[in-house]
């Protein structure tokens, strides 16, 4: 089992920045890709960004150039630096990690961007 705990969400004005963190614990020695998804009210959960163990990244078009994903394998932690935030970035952000055939999810952290 893998447990994921997100932190760093909150309320920020448009144009501001936030940094999300997600710490993995449990059976983590062979975690592969990690990433972030988000879900806004009334919308489906969508990919934000992913990063492989080697550091290869993938971003949703809507966040390219504004968000940056990184990970510290020694700390089993993945980060999401969010800059130039927009009201449409408001959502619950979920951390995810893959281990073998299984995907694990955190409980989410709320990000609210005011206009």
Buried (B, 14 or more C-beta within 10 A) or exposed (E): EBBBBBEBBEEBEEEBEBBBBBBBEBEBEEBEBBBBBBBBEEEEBEBBBBBBEEEEEBBBEBBEEBBBBBBEEEEBBBBBBBBEBBEEBBBBBBBBBBBEEEEBBBEBBEBBBEE
